[in-house]
Structure formats: C-alpha cells, structure tokens
C-alpha cells in the first residue's frame, strides 16, 4: 500500500539496484555520515560493534543471531524511544540484531521523566493482573504480562541497568533509590547504545510500508530506514506535549489492524460548575466506585479535590468508566466511601454519647473542611449533640459517609491522562513475540496496544514486558527469515 513519503526510502534502494536487505547495510553507513552532524538530527556514535558486547560485559538478553546465508545480522528499526521502545531496542541489540532507534523528539523518554512527580514509579511491588483493563482477551493479556515476571524485571533494573530500587510501602510502588526519573531514562538510552543500538533523535516517521524482502520506514526531511523487522512503540494520545499524537495508531490502522476505540484513561474528573471548588487541596484516603450500565471499577487510595473537580490515584483508576460512558452518551455514577469505617461503624459512632457533638464524632476520621461540607449537605449542625440526631438523620449521614455520590460532568482528557485506553486488538498480535498477525515482520509494544493498568507502575510493567518481547521477537524471527532468504 502507498503511504505519503515512502517513495524516498524505496527510491534509495532502487537507485542503487539493491534489495531491501542489501540497502540496509549501505544506508546505515550513509546515514551515519550524512546525519551525524546534520541540522535537526543527532546521531550518537557507538563504541561497540553491532552484535558484540563491551569487553567483560555480561548480557543476559544476549543470543546473537547472524544469517549463515547473507553473513549479516538481521536489521531491526524501533519507532519511538519511550519506555517500551527503548527496552525493545535493548533487547533486539542484545540478541545480535543491527538496531536503529528512531525518536521524533530531541531526547526521548519524556513520559519517563515526568512520571511519579519526576521520581519515576518504575514498577509495582506486586502485580494483580485483574486490575488491567482491555477490550481484548484477558487471557492473552495475562500471557504477555507473565512472560517477563516482576522479579525478573526488578533484577534487570538493579543488575543490568545498575539502578537500585526502593519500595514505597504505603503505595506498593517501586522507585529508583535516587528518586530521579532521569536516571531511568538516561540509563535505558545508554544501555541501548552500549548493546549496539544506533539512536536517531529528531526523526519523525511519516510512513511505513513493506518493500521487496523487508520494510521501508520514511522519515520526514531525511533519509529513511530499511529493515527486516520494524517495532512500533509510538505510544498513544496521552500527554501530547511529550510527543504522543496517535500517529503510530493511524499508520497501524492503514496497515490493516483493528483499533479498539481509544479514550483518555487515568485522567482527572471535572465538574462544571465546580460545586466543591472550596475544598481544593483537601485530600483523603478513600474507596471510590464508578459505575455505568456497561462497566464498573473500584479503587482504594488517595483522593484530591481540585479547583475543577477531583484527582488523585483512586479517581484516576476509575475515570475510564466515566470517560467511556460519556463517549457513549450514557449515565454513570461516582460514589465515595470517605473513610475506613463501614456503615455499621458509622451508625455506632453517631449514637448518643453524653455531650459529644456530631462534629466531635467525625473528628479524626474526616478532614475538617470536608466534614463541614458533608454535614451542611445534610442540613446538620456540627455543634449539635449526638443525642439530638434523629434516626433519619443518622441514616442519611451514614449513607453520605459510606456511599456519597459526587457530581461530575466530564474529564481532563488526553492533556492530563496518564495513558491511552483502547488501541490495537491483542487478538492481532502473537503474545509470545508481539509480532503482528496482519503483517509479518511488524512488531507492536507499549501503549499502542489495547491494555492499560492502574496507577502504581503497572503501565511501565506493561511497557517493559511488551518492549522486551518485541525486541527479542524481532531479532530472532527476522534472523530466522534471513537464514531462509536467497544468497545476495
């Protein structure tokens, strides 16, 4: 199929009367010479030969592949130097593939840099697979997650990347002990290059198509790339300022993939008018539930009132239910249990107790400003003695504290969404290698796929697992194909 701009890279091969496979070697050398200091495009020089490792370095991912027929390593191009793409480049290069990592921004990994408030929540401290969300097969999702277990991912970061991890016990999150997201981003890019990958920042991919014996990747304003295999790790639509604009999803759809409807996920919720704007800044650990006719989700954790509505991990975790209901034009309800007390405990706490007041019964269990608003909503004076509360009022207060409904009208969208929901159907990839079932030699990983997890490192875990599988799959599968190709 024709994609805008693909002609330049195809012409590159045709002009030299070369096959795609032969053009790769020539193009690699030409591209390095042309772009190492060219305007708007930086290529970082490597210190180790493709397919080899620095002296004395152990490479657990290593399994060097070279075609006995062509005498060359398989060539893999990775599109996108975010979490999934950089891990894919590390895996492919470690397995012996000649690897090129393309990135549209000047540096890459920008979501890594802003994650966890600049600390980077690398992983969860334990994994609950049921908390992932997908419109695809849950069984396929589990196979992908289990392919690189959490303990092995932790070992990779601590042993191969050299980044000690520390657990934040109250949130079940793992962070770099340095609390610096930049250590993670920089460490991944450095390791990719040490393993033999060539990094091309400032390279905007505008087209992707199959050529004779391989793939052609078109790059805006520059020479494209040719490859035996291509890994698409372009992310979704969330936080567009980091370089995510959905371009990769559009390319994949043109290549025949089914794209499950996309939507902002893990995004703050808004209410217009903001009836609780006066509580902005008030936070509380809550249990919150969102429910529509089609979906439901519950989360326990931090809740934060904002000037426009609600945020915090618990809100973000259930926001997709509200977002999708709104997209479908259907109603959805947001209910909150404001403390650790259940209905029976609140009913007991609100029973007459000497001269104790209603406000006194709430003290220590709810923030003072929140308690005042909830009491006002029920027309109860906080200074009233508990003995004066009627049974109807006690039941109404209990209902408010345990399953109070919050008004909402919308969400903050992709601008503040942590991830993109929806994406390429998992039925269209091989869960072992992440290879497309629609286009052999094409591999997908990260946020372009139809899956996301809750706040707490789950989405990085997904990125690392799918990126590694795609990198190894692309290197090994394309290497096997190279063995079967005619002598050149």
JOQUIVEN-V559251 format. One record per pair of residues at least 6 apart in sequence whose ideal C-beta (glycine too) atoms are under 8 Angstrom apart, sorted by the first residue. I is the first residue (numbers start at 1). GAP is how many residues later the second one is. Records with the same first field share a line. If there is no record, write none. Layout:
I->GAP, GAP
This chain:
1->208, 253, 254
2->207
3->203, 204, 205, 206, 215, 248, 251
4->202, 203, 214
5->201, 202, 213, 215
6->201, 202, 203, 210, 212, 218
8->210, 215, 216
9->207, 208, 209, 210, 214, 215, 216, 217
10->199, 201, 206
12->11, 15, 211, 212, 214
13->6, 7, 9, 10, 198, 199, 203, 213
16->6, 7, 10
18->8
19->193, 194, 195, 469
20->191, 192, 193, 194, 195, 196, 206, 207
21->49, 51, 54, 192, 193, 205, 207, 461, 464, 467
22->466
23->203
24->48, 51, 74, 190, 201, 202, 203, 204
25->47
27->196, 198, 199
28->47, 70, 72, 170
30->193
31->12, 169, 192, 194
32->11, 166
34->189
35->6, 7, 8, 165, 187, 188
36->7, 9
38->184
40->162, 181
41->159, 160, 161, 162, 181
42->64, 158, 159, 160
43->155, 156, 157
44->149, 154, 155
46->147, 150, 151, 152
47->7, 147
48->6, 146, 147, 148
49->147
50->23, 43, 48, 49, 146
51->13, 15, 22, 45, 46, 47, 145
52->12, 144
53->6, 9, 41, 141, 142, 143
54->140
57->137
59->35, 136
60->34, 96, 100
61->29, 30, 33, 34, 99, 134, 407, 410, 411
62->32, 33, 34
63->31, 32, 33, 409, 412, 413
64->9, 31, 32
65->8, 9, 30, 31, 32, 410, 411, 414, 415
66->6, 7, 30, 413
67->6, 7, 412, 415, 416, 418
68->415
69->413, 414, 415, 416, 417, 418
70->412, 415, 417, 418
72->26, 410
73->23, 24, 25, 406
74->22, 23, 24, 154, 155, 400, 401, 404, 405, 407, 408
75->22, 23, 24, 25, 139, 151, 152, 153, 154, 403
76->16, 21, 22, 23, 24, 151, 152, 153, 154, 155, 395, 398, 399, 402
77->22, 23, 25, 138, 140, 148, 150, 152, 153, 154
78->7, 10, 11, 14, 21, 22, 23, 24, 119, 152, 153, 155, 393
79->6, 23, 126, 129, 138, 151, 152, 153, 154, 155, 169
80->22, 23, 24, 152, 153, 154, 155, 168, 366
81->8, 20, 21, 22, 24, 27, 28, 108, 118, 120, 152
82->26, 27, 28, 29, 30, 151, 153, 364, 365, 381
83->26, 28, 29, 105, 363, 377, 380, 381, 384
84->149, 151, 361, 362, 363, 378, 379, 380, 382, 383, 386
85->16, 18, 23, 146, 148, 149, 360, 361, 382
86->15, 22, 23, 102, 103, 106, 381
87->101, 376, 377, 380, 381, 384
88->143, 145, 355, 357, 379, 380, 382, 383, 386
89->10, 12, 103, 106, 108, 110, 382
90->98, 101, 102, 105, 107, 378, 381
91->376, 377, 378, 379, 380, 381, 384
92->7, 105, 139, 379, 380, 382, 383
93->6, 99, 102, 103, 104, 378, 382
94->101, 102, 377
95->376, 377, 380, 381, 384
96->379, 383
97->132, 377, 378, 381, 382
98->98
99->93, 96, 97, 98, 99, 372, 376
100->97, 98, 100, 125, 127
101->7, 91, 96, 97, 98, 99
102->98, 101, 103, 115, 117, 123
103->96, 97, 98, 99, 100, 140
104->98, 99, 100, 101, 139
105->96, 97, 137, 138
106->95, 96
107->94
108->77, 81, 91, 93
109->75, 76, 79, 80
110->131, 132, 133
111->124, 128, 131, 133
112->8, 69, 72, 73, 76
113->7, 68, 69, 72
114->67, 125, 128
115->6, 66, 345
116->57, 59, 65
118->62, 63
119->56, 57, 60, 61, 62
120->55, 56, 60, 61, 63, 64, 65
121->52, 53, 54, 335, 336, 339
122->35, 41, 43, 52, 53, 54, 62, 335, 338
123->27, 30, 31, 34, 42, 50, 51, 334, 337, 338, 341
124->26, 48, 49, 50, 332, 333, 334, 337
125->42, 44, 47, 48, 49, 332
126->24, 46
127->18, 23, 331, 334
129->12, 13, 16
131->322, 323, 327
132->6, 9, 13, 319, 320, 321, 326, 330
133->132, 164, 187, 288, 318, 319, 320
134->7, 292, 316, 317, 318
135->125, 287, 290, 315
136->124, 289, 290, 291, 314, 315
137->289, 290
140->286, 287, 291
141->285, 310
143->288, 289
144->282, 287, 290, 307, 318, 321, 322, 325
145->316, 317, 320
147->284, 285, 318, 322
148->316, 317, 320, 321
150->311
153->308, 311, 312
154->11, 20
156->308
157->6, 8, 19, 27
158->6, 7
160->31
161->23, 26, 27, 30
162->25
163->13, 14, 15, 20, 21, 24
164->12, 13, 14
165->9, 10, 11, 12
166->8, 9, 10, 11
167->6, 7
168->6, 7
171->130, 142, 285
172->284
173->283, 284
174->283
176->7, 8
189->10
192->7
193->6
200->19
203->16, 17, 19
204->15, 16, 17
205->12, 13, 14, 15, 29, 42, 43, 46
206->12, 13, 14
207->9, 10, 11, 44
208->7, 8, 9, 10, 22, 24, 43, 47, 234
209->6, 7, 9
210->6, 229, 231
211->15
213->272
214->12, 13, 14, 227
215->11, 12, 13, 14, 15, 226, 227
216->8, 9, 10
217->7, 8, 9, 10, 13
218->6
219->6
227->251
228->213, 250, 251, 253, 254
229->212, 213, 214, 245, 246, 248, 249
230->211, 212, 213, 244
231->203, 212, 213, 214, 239, 240, 243
232->16, 19, 20, 210, 211, 212, 213, 216
233->15, 211, 212, 213, 215, 234, 237
234->10, 13, 14, 15, 17, 214
235->7, 8, 9, 13, 185, 211, 212, 213
236->8, 10, 13, 26, 183, 184, 187, 211, 212
237->7, 8, 9, 12, 25, 27, 177, 180, 183
238->6, 26, 27, 176, 179, 180, 181, 182, 209
239->175, 176, 177, 178, 179
240->174, 175
244->176, 203
246->16, 174
248->200
249->10, 13, 174, 175, 199
252->7, 172, 192, 196
253->6
255->181, 183, 184, 187
256->182, 183
257->167, 168, 171, 179, 181
258->166, 167, 169, 170
259->163, 164, 165, 166
260->162, 163, 164, 165, 190
261->66, 161
262->158, 159, 160, 161
263->57, 60, 61, 64, 157, 158, 159
264->55, 59, 147, 148, 149, 150, 152, 153, 156, 157
265->54, 55, 58, 152, 153, 154, 155, 156, 187
266->50, 51, 53, 54, 151, 152, 153, 186, 188, 189, 193
267->49, 52, 56, 144, 145, 146, 147, 149, 150, 151
268->38, 40, 41, 42, 43, 47, 48, 51, 143, 144, 148
269->40, 41, 42, 46, 50, 53, 65, 139, 141, 142, 143
270->38, 39, 40, 138, 139, 140, 141, 142
271->37, 38, 39, 135, 136, 137, 138
272->36, 137, 138
274->33, 34, 35
275->132
276->29, 33, 34, 97, 130
277->30, 31
278->91, 95
279->26, 90, 91, 94
280->25, 26, 27
281->23, 24
282->22, 23, 85, 87, 88
283->19, 20, 21, 22, 29, 84
284->18, 19, 54, 55, 82, 83, 86
285->15, 16, 17, 18, 55
286->14, 15, 16, 17, 28, 50, 51, 52, 53
287->11, 12, 13, 27, 49, 50
288->10, 11, 12, 15, 26, 27, 30, 46, 47, 48, 49
289->7, 8, 9, 29, 45, 46, 47
290->6, 7, 8, 28, 29, 31, 32, 42, 43, 44
291->6, 30, 41, 42, 44
292->29, 30, 32, 33, 36, 38, 39, 40, 41
293->37, 38
294->30, 31, 34, 36
295->25, 26, 29, 30
296->25
297->20, 21, 23, 24
298->20
299->14, 15, 16, 18, 19, 155
300->14
301->11, 12, 13, 16, 154
302->10, 11, 12
303->7, 9, 11, 12, 33
304->6, 7, 8, 11
305->65
308->104
309->99
310->96, 98
313->141, 142, 143
316->102, 138, 139
317->137, 138
318->16
319->92
320->101
321->11
322->10, 12, 86, 89
323->88, 98
324->97
325->6, 7
326->6, 84, 85
333->72
334->71, 72, 74
335->68, 69, 70, 71
336->67, 68, 69, 70
337->64, 65, 66
338->28, 32, 36, 63, 64, 66
339->26, 27, 62
340->25
341->8, 24, 60, 61
342->60
343->55, 56, 59
346->51, 52, 55, 56
347->47, 48, 51
349->12, 16
350->8, 11, 36, 39, 44, 47, 48
351->35, 43
352->33, 34, 35, 37
353->8, 33
355->30
356->29, 30
357->25, 26, 27, 28, 29
358->17, 22, 23, 24, 25, 26, 27, 28, 31, 39
359->12, 16, 23, 24
361->25
362->9, 13, 20
363->8
366->8, 35
371->11
372->10
374->23, 26, 27, 30
375->6, 7, 22
377->23
378->15, 18, 19, 22
380->9, 13, 17
389->8
414->6
418->37, 41
419->28, 33, 40
420->27, 32
421->31
422->28
423->24, 25, 26, 27, 28
424->20, 24, 25, 26
425->25
426->23, 24, 25
427->10
428->8, 9, 10
429->6, 7, 8, 15, 20
430->7, 43
431->38
432->37, 41
433->10, 36, 37, 39, 40, 41, 43, 44
434->9, 10, 11, 32, 35, 36, 39
435->6, 7, 8, 35, 38, 39, 42
436->6, 7, 8
441->33, 36, 37, 40
443->27, 30, 31
444->22, 26
445->18, 21, 22, 24, 25
446->16, 17, 20, 21
447->12, 16
449->17
451->11
452->6, 7, 10
453->6, 8, 9
